[in-house]
């Protein structure tokens, strides 16, 4: 007879695997480089992504800490939305 707790955990894992993210996610990142195409930042899993900055009239530098926003879980729309000042 299967353990009910194991069955509940399996069901939750299955539901989480099938669930798509439909909310904005904002997290801290760092600018690795500045290129003509945009700013190279690290996404949440550590992959490098070239993104735009939505803050008008701002100039950012490599090594600067920023907030990046991932609208509705769409990595192709990832952009810089804030600057972290120390």
Backbone as a ProteinNet text record, in pm:
[ID]
protein_1_A
[PRIMARY]
XXXXXXXXXXXXXXXXXXXXXXXXXXXXXXXXXXXXXXXXXXXXXXXXXXXXXXXXXXXXXXXXXXXXXXXXXXXXXXXXXXXXXX
[TERTIARY]
83.8	0	89.1	65.5	150.7	133.3	242.5	242.8	173.3	72.6	-5.9	80.7	176.2	264.6	348.1	400.2	478.3	393	269.2	178.3	145.6	128.8	102	222.3	341.5	463.7	479.3	454.8	462.6	364.8	243.4	141.6	182	236.6	282.2	395.9	493.5	605.8	555.9	460.8	405.2	337.9	260.1	190.4	289.8	397.6	497.7	573	600.7	669.6	584.6	454	363.3	320.7	346.3	302.6	394.7	337.2	415.8	413.8	519.2	528.1	454.4	353.7	283.7	276.6	395.9	410.7	550.7	566.8	698.1	788.8	917	1017.3	1129.4	1166.9	1275.7	1380.9	1506.1	1613.6	1741.3	1836.1	1964.1	2054.1	2133.7	2232	2349.6	2444.5	2560.4	2590.7	2634.5	2672	2810.6	2821.6	2950.1	3027.4	2954	3018.2	2916.4	2968.4	2884	2921.2	2821.7	2844	2755.4	2778.9	2690.3	2544.8	2524.4	2388.5	2318.1	2391.2	2330.2	2425.5	2368.1	2444.3	2440.4	2556.2	2563.7	2547.4	2438.5	2410.1	2394.1	2390.2	2364.6	2216.6	2153.1	2013.7	2010.1	1893.1	1875.9	1950.9	1976.2	2048.8	2197.2	2243.3	2384.8	2427.4	2333.4	2367.8	2380.2	2472.7	2489.8	2382.9	2324.8	2222.2	2253.6	2237.5	2253.2	2115.7	2103.6	1973.7	1983.1	1867.8	1856.6	1825.5	1840.2	1806.5	1685.4	1584.5	1464	1468.1	1580.2	1593.9	1647.4	1570.7	1614.5	1737.8	1822.3	1939.4	2033.1	2056.4	2148.7	2261.8	2381	2496.9	2549.2	2550.2	2593	2729.7	2800.8	2936	2945.9	3045.6	3072.7	3103.5	3052.2	3072.8	2964.3	2876.8	2770.5	2656.8	2603.3	2491.8	2359.8	2271.7	2143.8	2032.3	1908.6	1792.4	1750.5	1719.8	1667.6	1527.5	1442.4	1305	1281.4	1215	1177.2	1023.6	967.7	822.5	754.2	661.9	580.9	664.4	785.3	870.8	933.9	928.9	983.8	1128.9	1224.1	1365.4	1405.6	1337.5	1372.4	1331.6	1255.6	1216.4	1286.8	1388	1464.8	1524.3	1518.2	1573.1	1613.7	1700.7	1744.1	1636.3	1592.1	1484.7	1523.7	1642.9	1685.3	1833.1	1884.8	2027.6	2040.8	2135.6	2160	2278.9	2252.2	2357.9	2406.2	2537.7	2595.5	2642.4
-117.3	0	124.7	221	339.9	431.7	496.7	592.9	719.4	767.7	884.6	1010.2	1026	1143.3	1144.4	1027.5	1019.4	1053.6	1008.5	1037.2	1185.9	1249.9	1394.9	1470.6	1432.7	1499.2	1480.4	1360	1334.8	1423.5	1438.3	1520.1	1666.4	1716.1	1855.6	1878.7	1787.7	1800.9	1801.2	1715.1	1709.3	1841.3	1896.1	2022.4	2136.5	2137.8	2243.7	2234.7	2115.6	2097.7	2147.3	2133.1	2171.5	2318.3	2383.8	2521.1	2617.6	2708.9	2814.2	2936.8	3014.3	3133.8	3246.2	3301.4	3414.2	3528.6	3564.3	3682.9	3739.3	3868.4	3930.7	3884.4	3868.2	3832.3	3934.3	3990.1	4087	4032.6	4038.9	3989.1	4067.7	4054.8	4124.9	4055.8	4137	4085	4181.5	4152.9	4240.1	4253.7	4371.9	4394.3	4337.4	4240.5	4177.2	4256.1	4314.9	4389.8	4483	4582.5	4675.2	4657.9	4629.8	4608.9	4705.6	4719	4803.8	4753.6	4624.9	4569.8	4585.2	4615.9	4631.6	4591.7	4558.1	4522	4370.8	4312	4168.2	4148.9	4079.3	4052.2	3901.6	3860	3720.3	3704.5	3603.8	3576.7	3497.5	3455	3391.1	3259.3	3190.1	3063.1	3078	3203	3228.2	3235.4	3230	3241.7	3389	3417.5	3555.2	3589.8	3708.2	3758	3903	3941	4079.9	4144.5	4251.3	4314.2	4464.6	4528.1	4673.4	4724.5	4854.5	4919.3	5007.9	4998.3	5078.8	5210.1	5241.2	5366.1	5472.8	5579	5680.9	5758	5794.6	5880.4	5830.3	5701.3	5645.9	5574.7	5585.1	5517.7	5420	5293.7	5190.5	5135.8	5081.2	5030.3	4883.8	4815.4	4676.7	4672.3	4570.8	4554.2	4617	4695	4762	4665	4673.5	4589.2	4652.7	4569.8	4618.7	4521.3	4569.6	4481.6	4454.1	4329.2	4293.8	4236.2	4265	4216.7	4120.4	4011.2	3907.1	3909.2	3982.9	3995.1	3863.6	3819.7	3700.8	3577.8	3568.9	3453.3	3449.1	3559.6	3565.5	3614	3521.7	3559.3	3649.7	3638.5	3723	3868.7	3897	4033.7	4083.4	4011.4	4049.5	4188	4276	4410.5	4463.8	4562.3	4628.5	4727.4	4719.6	4807.5	4890.9	4869.6	4947.6	4935.3	5031.5	5034.1	5013.5	4932	4907.6	4994.5	5086.6	5174.9	5122.4	5125.2	5081.3	5199.4
0	0	0	-92.5	-101.7	19.6	54.1	164.3	115.8	188.5	146.8	138.2	229	225.6	98.1	57.2	-66.6	-188	-187.5	-298.3	-306.6	-193.5	-191.6	-245.2	-202.1	-249.7	-400.2	-450.6	-595.1	-671.3	-619.4	-684	-685.6	-575.3	-569.3	-667.1	-671.6	-766	-910.1	-941.2	-1075.8	-1110.9	-1019.2	-1043.8	-1061.4	-984.3	-995.4	-1127.3	-1174.5	-1301.6	-1417.8	-1408.4	-1515.9	-1508.4	-1396.7	-1375.3	-1448.2	-1525.2	-1587.9	-1498.2	-1505.4	-1423	-1494	-1429.2	-1489.1	-1389.2	-1338.8	-1255.4	-1280.4	-1253.6	-1268.8	-1155.8	-1188.5	-1088	-1097.2	-984.5	-978.5	-883.4	-926.4	-841.9	-865.3	-772.5	-781.8	-883.5	-952.7	-1046.5	-1048.8	-1134.5	-1150.2	-1299.5	-1339.1	-1478.5	-1500.3	-1588.9	-1619.3	-1725.2	-1820.6	-1929.1	-1992.4	-2063.3	-2139.5	-2286.2	-2370.7	-2513	-2592.2	-2722.3	-2803.5	-2804.9	-2779.8	-2780.1	-2645.7	-2539.3	-2407.7	-2296.3	-2183	-2064.6	-2045	-2017.9	-1991.8	-1841.4	-1803.1	-1662.4	-1643.2	-1518.3	-1486.3	-1453.6	-1514	-1478.4	-1348.2	-1306.8	-1176.8	-1162	-1272.8	-1265.7	-1298.3	-1320	-1343.1	-1487.9	-1581.3	-1723.1	-1761.4	-1850.9	-1896.9	-1999.7	-1985.6	-2077.8	-2110.3	-2236.1	-2276.8	-2273.3	-2193.7	-2170.5	-2187	-2198.3	-2203.2	-2062.9	-2045.6	-1919.1	-1943.7	-1857.5	-1876.9	-1798.8	-1734.2	-1659.8	-1755.2	-1778.8	-1874.9	-1826.6	-1922.4	-1900.4	-1791	-1786.9	-1688.3	-1762	-1707.3	-1764.5	-1659.1	-1692.4	-1599	-1638.8	-1540.3	-1563.2	-1522.2	-1576.6	-1537.5	-1388.1	-1321.4	-1178.5	-1093.4	-1155.4	-1080.2	-1047.9	-927.1	-884.7	-929.3	-983.4	-1034.8	-999.8	-1014.4	-1009.2	-1152.4	-1182.3	-1313.9	-1297	-1394.5	-1390.3	-1504.7	-1471.8	-1567.7	-1576.8	-1674.3	-1681	-1719.8	-1637	-1662.1	-1697	-1640.6	-1664.1	-1802.2	-1876.2	-2012.4	-2008.2	-2017.6	-2012.9	-2129.5	-2242.1	-2356.4	-2333.3	-2227.8	-2194	-2067.4	-2021.7	-1904.4	-1927	-1825.5	-1838.2	-1701.1	-1702.9	-1579.6	-1539.1	-1413.2	-1368.2	-1246.6	-1192.8	-1076.3	-1052	-976.3	-942.9	-791.8	-752.1	-611	-569.6	-479.1	-428.9	-294.7	-274.6	-146.8	-68
[MASK]
++++++++++++++++++++++++++++++++++++++++++++++++++++++++++++++++++++++++++++++++++++++

